[in-house]
Amino acid sequence: MKKLLSLLVFSFLFFTVHAQSDIWLDINGVRDLTADSISILKQARPIPGSSRQGDNPVLFLVGNSTMRTGTLGNGNNGQWGWGYYAHEYFDENKITVENHALGGTSPRTFYDSFWKPVIEAVRQGDYVFLELGHNDNGPIDSIRARSSYRPHGRLEIAEDSTIIHNKITNKKETVYTFGGYIRRFISEIRAKGATPILFTLTPRNAYEADAPGKIQRKLADFTPAIFAIGEETGTPVIDLNDISATKLEKYGPWKTDYHFYLDKIHTSAYGARMNAQSAAEGILACDDSQVAFLKSCLNDRVHPKRCDQKRKQGLPMVFLCGDSTGKNEDKNPDGMWGWGSQGYTVFDSTKCVFQNQARAGRSTRTFVDEGLWEVVYNSLEPGDYVLIQFGHNDIGGIKDGKERGVIATAKDSSHVYRLESTGQFQVVYSYGWYLKKMIQDTLEKGATPILLSLTPRNEWHVGDGHPRGFIYPVKEKKGKMYIERRNETYGSWCRSVAKETGVLFVDVHNITADALDKMGQKKAASYFNRDHTHLSLIGAQLNAKSVGKGLRDAESPAAALLRKKF
């Protein structure tokens, strides 16, 4: 315990000194070292080997801020390392995952200051992931002192060293080459009967100057160096850089940007999950016998979940993404219904496959956060259509209550919130941003997104003039009763996003509201059930017809998939 406490004290002093001045902006323009208390630092990184269950192996993660941002790694600045999510891809009944990465470290600083308690906990049969190199830069003898020795002015894999005076410890230090440090990690892991696995560095948000759309790969020669060391030592190498960079290239600039946060190196939760998925995919694809058991420890999450099992050859699929107005109980004649249950009353089953993926209680944010959108995204194929309809649940608490609210604007916006339910931090985006994410994802897959405005609520007001000009509440005391319109909030934002992205907008809100206004408040009441939002069976059928009408009136290609009469 004395050794561990000494290590933690040194860590605290090391990071406190480094956080005191902007001279600690590194050559990448990043300041990722935070001054955390010793108690927080102990909580942030697990005691090595503490997760071990019986005789099961442990997977130890060794890296820098791309694995764990800063010392906390808790996303309080909107950045996450992929080590936070790595465990989600492994069966905890077979192996446990411990993230010992630490922001700001290089092979040199991790080996000298943080490696000893980790390697002491490693046992025979364990695995150690090594992803180091992002911080192997700068002067070798500066007060930051984290670069490896480069005898020829370039990254070196040959074994060599030099002696310097370390300005932090005020002691002499032997500094090895990049290859020298990585070999030491590998040899010490193998000496314990464990398996080291090398990873190339996570990609940065940077494109090749002479190849538009091509993400930079080599990262100052680290990739070829890591492969060379792997070949020399017989160590498996997972090309994390290439796997993730290939995905980013398919995503395009807008989507690539939100996989990073605040800078071009550190990832958002989206980017961290992507890198964790890429790491798992790399293990799955690796044919080295040394990772055979580790492959058997991967769970089903490594295989993308889909929802297109009902796909029919030659027919496009039409996916509905929304809330309870799209999917509800959908079974009792007198119960609550979502209009997606009536999809085939307007779509022709001989021309397409209608798939209702709406889910009660969801907002744009929770539909994405819970992985519901990812399942649709994984299922999309060229020629498919996606109907996107949200708004009823996007209002409300962002960091409290049901924690499903979004920033109320059509413009791209985000903010880091601390959730009251868990105390954890989360980046929450705007209503328009979440819609654009789903739109861009759909276009990326060669499918067609269509935005639908939300269904109207059974709330009525007295007013004069054309009802589409009204928003609730209408203050006039005379005239006809009109159903409320939300044309200056979600209707406007949805329309704005459609215009910005160039996708079709179907104004279900006003199409249905016009029909309800025409029949009057008394009759319209039967189109709702239990409250002012949820639909009866005939209400669901009416909204399905509104969708069909909107598609046909707009002369959308999707109109060709409709029944002749509905």
N, C-alpha and C positions, 0 to 999 in steps of 0.2 A: 504493500500500500504506500510505503514511503517513496518508492521509486515512481509509482503512478502519480502521487501528489506532486513530486518534484517536476514530473513531466507536465502536469497541468499548470503549475506555477510558471514554468518556463513559457508554456504556450500563452498564458495570459500576458506575461510581460512582453513577449515577442509581438503579439498582436496589438497591445496597447501602444507600444512605441511606434509601430507601423501606422497606426490610425491617427496619430497626432498631427500630421502635416500632409499637405497635398504633394510633398515630394514623393509620397508613396503611390502616386499615380504611376503605374508601370509603363513600359514602352508600348503596351497595348492600349493605353489610355483608360485602364480599369483600376479601380480601387475597391478590392473585394475583401479586405481584411477588416474585421470588426472587433472592437474592444469589448469582449464579453467577460462576465465575472467567472470565477473558477467554477462555481456551482452550476452555472448555465452550460459551461463547456463540458462538464462531466455529464450533464443530461443530454447534450447534443450528440456526443459520440459514445457508443456503448462500451462497457468494459469488455475487452477482447475475450471471446469465447463464452460470454454470458448467455448466449441464446441456445447453446448446444442442448439438444434433447437426447438423453441417453448416449448411445454410441453413434448417433447420426452425425454425418459430416456437417461442417460449417463452411459457407462460402464467404470469404473475407473480401471486401472491396477496398482497394487502395487507389486513391486518386486525389484530384484537386477540386476546385470549385465547380467543374463541370459534372462532378459526382456529388459534391455537397457544397452549396454556396456558402461562403464565409465560414465561420465556425459553428453557427447555429444550424444552417440548412433548413430553416423552418418556413421559408417563403415570405418573410416579413417585408421584403423589398420587391416581391413579385417574381423573384428568381428561384428556380429549383434545380437541383442536380439530379441526374438520372439514377443515382444510387438510392434515392428516396423511393423510387418505384420499382427497383429491380426485383424485390422480393415477391411482387405480385405475379411473377411469371414462373415461380417455382413452388413445388408441392412442399409445404412446411412440415408434412409428416415424413418427408424423406431427407430434407436438407433445410437449414435455416440460413438466412442472409444477414450479414452484418456490414453496415456501411461505415468504414473507418476513414473515409476520405476527409480531407480538410482543405478548405479554401485557401488559396495563396501558396500552397506548397509545390515544390518541384521534386524531382527524384532525389536531389541532394538534401533538401530540408526535411523531406519526409523520412528518408533513410536515417539521417543523423539525429532527428529529434522525436519522431513519432513511430518508428518502425519496431523498436525493441519490444514493447508490450504486446504488439500484434503478433509478431513471429513467435513469442513465447507461448501464445495461446494456440498456435497452429498445431494440429495433430495429423497423424497418418490418415490419409483418405480425404483430407480437406482440400478445398480449392481456394486459390487467391487470384482475383482479377487485378491486373495492373494496367491502369490507364493514366500515364504521367507524361508531362512534356509541355503543357501550355505555359507554364511559368519558368521553363528552363531558358531564361533569357536575361539580358542586362549584364552589367559589369560583374566579374567574378568576385571582386573584393569590396563592393559597395556595402553600405550599411544594410541593404536588403539582402545581399549575399545569398542568392539562390540559384545562380546559373552554374552549370557544370563546366568543367575545364575544356577549353577548345584550343588545343595547341596550335592549330593551323587556321584559327579564326572561323572555323565552321563546326557544325555538329559532328562529333566524333564517336564512332562505335568501338574503335580500337582501345585496348587497355592502356591507360596513361593517367598520370596524376601530377599535381603540383601542390606546394605548401604555401598557404597564405596566413595572414593575421586576420581572424574573424572579428570585425568591429562590434558585433552583437555580443559574442561570448567573451571577447577580449582575450582569446586564446588562439594558438596556432591550429590550423585545420588542414587536413589533407583533402583536397578536392579532386574527384575523379571525373572522367569523361562520362557523357550520357550512357554509353555502352557499359562503362565500368560500374555505374550504379545499378543498371538494370540486371547485369550479370549477378551482382551481389544479392539482389532480391531473389532471383531465380535459384541460385545455388543454396541459399538459406531455406527457401521453401522446400526444395527437394530433399534437403538434409533432414527435414521433419517428416518425410514420407508423403508430402502433399503435392498437389499439382498446380504449377503456375500457368496462367493464361494471359498473354499479352493482347492489349487492345490498341489499335491506332486511335488517334485523338478525335474527339467529337468535332464535326465541321463547324466553321464559323459562318456567319451571315455575310459572306463575301463572294462575289462572282469574278470569274476570270475576265481580265480587261479585254482580251482579244477573242473571247468566246461568250457572247451574251447568253445568259441563262445557264451557264455552266458554273457550278459551285467550285471554288478552289479546293484542291485535294491535298497537295503534298505538305502544307503547313511547315515550311522551312525545313524540308527534308526529313521530318520525323517519321512519316510513313515508310519510306524505303529503309530507314535505319532500324525501325522496329521489326520489319520483315527480315532484315539481314540478321539481327540478333536472334530472332525466332528460328531461322534456318540453322544458324551456327550452333545453337544450344538445344535444338530439338523441341522447342516450346511452341505450343499451338498459338496462332495469331488470328484474331478476329478483326477484320477490317471494318471497324465501327464507322470510321470516317467515310468510307465509300458507301456503305449500306445506307446511312442516314443522309449523306449528300445526294444520293440518287433519288431519295424521296423528296428532298427539298427542291430539286430540279423539276420534278413533276408538279410540285405544289405551285410554283411560280412566286414572284416577289411578294405579293400581298400576304399570302399564307405563310411564306417563309419568315417574313418579318415578325409575325406574332408567335412564332416558335422560339423567339428570343425576347428578352425584356431588358430595357434600359441601355443595353449595349449590343455589340455584334458577336459576343462570345458566350455570355451566360444565357441559359434557356429559361423560358417560361415553363409553366406546368405542362403545356402542350409539347414543347420541345424536349423536356425531360422524359415524358412518357414515350415520345417517339424514339429517343436514344435507348431507353430501357427495352423497348420492343425490338429495336435493331440489334441490341446485344443478345437478346434471347434468340432472335432469328439467326444470328451469326453462329451461336452455339448449336442450334438445331441443324444448320447446314454443314457444320464442320465434320469432316470424315476422319479426323485424328482419333485414334483409339483411346488416347488419354482423356478425352471428354465423353466417352461412351456412357459412363454412369451418370455424369452430369446431365446429359441429354435426357436420360430416363427420369430425371427429377423435374423437368419442365412440365408445366400444367397446360391445360387446354387454352389458356389465354394467349399463348404464342400463336395459335391458329385464329385468325380473325373470324369473329362471329357474324353470321349472315342471317337474313330473313327472307330470302328469295327461293325457299324450297318449293314453292308452288309455281315457279317460273315454267312457262311452256315454250318450247322451241318455236321460234319465228314470231312470237308475240312480245311486245314491249310490256314492261310493268309500270303501273302507276302507284306510287307510294304516297300515302297521306301522313304528314307529320303535324301533330297538333296536341290539343288538350282534351278535356272531357266533352267538349262540344263536338269533337271528332270521334271519340271512343268513350263509351260509358258502360253501364251494365249490359245493355244491348241484348236483353233476353225476355223480360216480362212485357207483355203488351201494354200494361199500365205503368211500366217503370220508366227509368231515364235512359235516353238513347243518344248516341253520337251519330252524326250524319254519315260518318265513314261506314257504319254498318249497312247503310243503304246505297253504298257505292255502285252496286250493280243495277240499281234502278235507273241510273243515268249512263254508266259506262257499259259497253257491250262486251260480254265475257268471251265472245268469239273473236274480238279484236285486241283485247288486252287482258292482263291479269291485275286486278285491283288489290293492293295490299294495304290494309289499315294499320299503320304503326303509331297512331296517336295514342296518348296515354293521359289518363285523368290526373289533374293536379299539377301538370307540368307547365313551366314557362320556357321561353327560349333557352334560358340559362340552365335550368335543371334538365331539360331534354338533352342538352349537350353534355353537361357535367356527369350525368348518370350513365353515359355511354349509349343512350338510346339512339342518338343521331349516328354514332359510329357504326352501329349495326346496319343502318340504312346505307350509309356511305360505303361500307364494305360490300354491299349487295348490288350497287349500281353498275349498270352496263350501258354502253352507248345505245341511244334510242329510248331509254326509260324516261319517265316523267316523275317529278317530285312536287307535290302540292304542299306548301308550307303555310300554316295558319296558326298564329299565336297572338296573345294579347290579354286574355282574361286573367292570367295568373302572373303576368310580368310586373304588375303593380304590387306594392306591399313592401315588407321588410327585406332589406338587402343583407344585413348582418344580424337581424333578429327576427322573431316570429318564425314563419315557415322558411325564411332564408332562400327565397326563390325570386325576389325582386331584381330588377335590372336598372341600370342608369337610364333614365327616361329621355332618350333622344334618338334621332335617326343617325346622328353623326357618330363616327368612330370615337370611342372614349373608354377609358378603363381606370380602375382605382383599386388599391389594395385595402381590403377590409379584414378585420378580425371578427370571426363568427362567434356569436355568444354561446351557441350550443356546444362547441368543441374547443373554443379558444384558439383554433387554427386560423392561419391567414389564407386568404384567397383573393386572386385578382378577379374582379367582376367587371364585365364589359357592358356596353350599351345595348338596348333593344335592336337598334339598327345594325350594330356589329355582329350580334349573333345571327341575325337574318342573313347578313352578307357572308358570314362563314358558311352557312348551309348552302347558299347560292353558289359560292366559289367552289365548294367541295363537289357540288353536283355537276357544275360545268367541267371541272377537272376530269370527271369520269365520263364525259361525253354524253351526259344526260341533260334533260331540260328542266330547270326549276321554274315554278309558277308561284307567285305570292298571292295569298288569299287574305282579304281583310277579315277580322274576327266577326263572329255571328252577333247580331244585336241582342240586347237584353230586354226583358219584358218590363220596362219602365217607361211611363208615359207622362207627357207634359202638355199643358195648354199653350198654344201659340198661333201666330198668324204667319202667312207666307209659306214658301216652299220648305218642306221638312228637311231637305238635305242641307239647308243652311244652319240648322239648329245643332247646338251641342247642349248637353244637360248642365244645370237645370235651365229651362226656359222660364223667364219671369213674367211673360205676358199673362194677363188674367182673363183674356177672352179669346174666343176662337176655337178651332177644332183641336182634339187631342191627337198628338203625334207621338210615336215611339221615339225614345232618345236616340241620338246619333253621336258617335264618337269620331267625328270627322276631323277634329283639330288635334287629336292625340295619336292613338294607335293607327287610325285610318290614314292620317296624314303622314306619319312616319313610315308606314308600310308602303304607301304610294311613292314617297320620296326615295326609299331604298330601291324600289322597282325602277324608277326613272334613272337613278345613278348607275345601276348595274345593267340596265337595258333588258330586264326580264319582264315577262307579262304580269300584269296586276289584274286580278279579278276581284271586283268590289262586292264580295258576298254580303258584307255588312249592309250596304244600301240596297242591293237587289232584294234581299229578304225583308229589310225594313219597309221598302216600298210596298211589298206584297202584304205585310202585316198592317200597314197604315190603311191600305185599300179595304181590308176586311173589317177593320175597327178593333178597338181595344177588347171588347167583350169576347168576340170570336177568337181573337189572337191568343187569348189566355190559354186555350186548349193546346197551343203549340209549344207550351213550356210545361215543366213538371217540377213540383216541390219548391222551386225558387224562381228568381227572375233570370237565371242564366241557363240552367240545364233544360234539355229538350225532351219533349214527348216523342213518341214514334212519328206522328205526323209532322212535328217540328223538325225532326231529323230528315224526313223525306223532303220537306220544303227547302231546307238548306242544301241538300244534295242537288235538287233541281236548280237552285241559284248558282251553284258551281257550274253545272252543265250549261245553263243559260249564258253565264259570263264567258265561258270558253267559246261557245258558238257565236255570240255577238262580237267577240274580239277576233273571230276567224282564226283562232289558234290552231296549229297543226294537231293539237290534242283533241280538237273537236271531231276529228275523223274517227276517234275511238269511242264516241258516244252512240247511244242507241238512237234510232231514228225518231222515236217518240218517247218522251218521259214527262 
